[in-house]
Amino acid sequence: MWLRNLWDDEAGVVDVSSYIFFVTVICLGTLCGWVTIRDQVTQELGDLSVAMQNIEQTFSLNYTLGTLVVTSSFIDNDAGDGVAGAAPAGLSLSVAGAGED
């Protein structure tokens, strides 16, 4: 008896069109959020790769072995190849135009 009353109760019923609209808005918002997260992660990974390229690796070491002094060194000539004021690495949103045939 109580199951039949519960089944017939229409309090708080949402019609189908409202439900479809609500689900559509939620799905579109979620999709936009995931696209933004993807773009920002790609941007950060591009910036990280540029930072790793510009690490200065020059070093010089002096060893003293008794009376003998041994020197080891490396000069990194490739460090700092980045152009000052250049756009950060990552997303490139420019698309070359193509002619229509």
Secondary structure, DSSP 8 states (H G I E B T S, - for coil): -HHHHHHH--TT---HHHHHHHHHHHHHHHHHHHHHHHHHHHHHHHHHHHHHHT----EEEEEEETTEEEEEEE--SSTT-S-TT---SS-----------
